[in-house]
Amino acid sequence: MPDLHFELVTPEKLVRSEDVYMVVVPGVEGDFGAMAGHAPVMTVVKDGELKVYKTQGAQPESIAVSGGFAEVSGKGLTILAESAGA
């Protein structure tokens, strides 16, 4: 399966821009996993942790996020977070 282009942006800077296998997002309506080919969706992100899977079967990398929005489109997943850290 092709990779998902993932970008994590805060008001201060572009935190990440890379191709990954999957990202699990803490949405206010529940956590969801975004992969290549995911249907377009936009949701509010709650305080929590993104789980970034670089490859299928890999251990996830956790990134703490605080608030913001997530958009999945044909271009990939973009998260606009109020703040983000490791």
C-alpha positions as CSV (number, residue, x, y, z in Angstrom):
1,M,0.0,0.0,0.0
2,P,1.3,3.5,-0.8
3,D,2.5,5.7,2.1
4,L,0.4,8.4,3.7
5,H,1.9,11.9,3.6
6,F,1.8,13.3,7.1
7,E,2.3,16.9,8.3
8,L,2.1,18.2,11.8
9,V,2.1,22.0,12.1
10,T,1.9,24.3,15.2
11,P,1.6,28.1,15.1
12,E,5.4,28.2,15.6
13,K,6.7,25.8,13.0
14,L,6.3,22.8,10.8
15,V,7.0,19.9,13.3
16,R,6.9,17.0,10.8
17,S,6.5,16.4,7.1
18,E,7.1,12.8,6.1
19,D,5.6,9.7,4.5
20,V,4.4,7.1,7.0
21,Y,2.3,4.0,7.0
22,M,-0.4,5.1,9.4
23,V,-1.2,7.7,12.1
24,V,-3.7,7.2,14.9
25,V,-5.2,10.6,15.8
26,P,-7.0,11.4,19.1
27,G,-10.2,13.0,17.7
28,V,-13.0,14.4,19.9
29,E,-15.4,11.8,18.5
30,G,-12.9,9.0,19.1
31,D,-9.4,8.0,18.0
32,F,-9.1,7.0,14.3
33,G,-6.3,5.6,12.1
34,A,-5.5,7.4,8.9
35,M,-3.8,5.5,6.1
36,A,-3.3,6.1,2.4
37,G,-6.6,6.0,0.7
38,H,-8.6,7.1,3.8
39,A,-11.9,8.9,3.0
40,P,-11.7,12.7,3.3
41,V,-12.5,13.9,6.8
42,M,-12.0,16.9,9.1
43,T,-12.2,16.7,12.8
44,V,-11.2,18.5,16.0
45,V,-8.2,17.0,17.8
46,K,-8.4,16.5,21.6
47,D,-5.4,16.7,23.9
48,G,-3.6,13.3,23.7
49,E,-1.0,11.4,21.7
50,L,-0.6,10.8,18.0
51,K,0.7,7.3,17.3
52,V,2.9,7.4,14.1
53,Y,3.6,4.1,12.4
54,K,6.5,4.5,10.0
55,T,6.0,1.1,8.4
56,Q,3.5,-1.7,8.7
57,G,4.0,-3.7,11.9
58,A,6.4,-1.1,13.3
59,Q,6.3,0.1,16.9
60,P,4.5,3.5,17.0
61,E,6.2,6.7,17.9
62,S,4.1,8.9,20.2
63,I,3.8,12.6,19.8
64,A,1.9,14.6,22.4
65,V,-0.5,17.1,20.9
66,S,-2.8,19.8,22.4
67,G,-5.9,20.8,20.6
68,G,-6.3,21.7,17.0
69,F,-7.7,20.2,13.8
70,A,-7.0,17.1,11.6
71,E,-7.7,16.9,7.9
72,V,-7.4,13.9,5.7
73,S,-7.6,14.6,2.0
74,G,-6.2,13.2,-1.2
75,K,-2.9,14.9,-0.3
76,G,-2.6,13.1,3.0
77,L,-3.1,13.9,6.7
78,T,-2.5,17.4,8.0
79,I,-2.7,18.2,11.7
80,L,-2.8,21.8,12.9
81,A,-2.1,21.5,16.6
82,E,-2.0,24.3,19.2
83,S,1.1,22.6,20.5
84,A,3.1,19.4,19.9
85,G,6.0,17.7,21.6
86,A,7.7,14.4,21.9
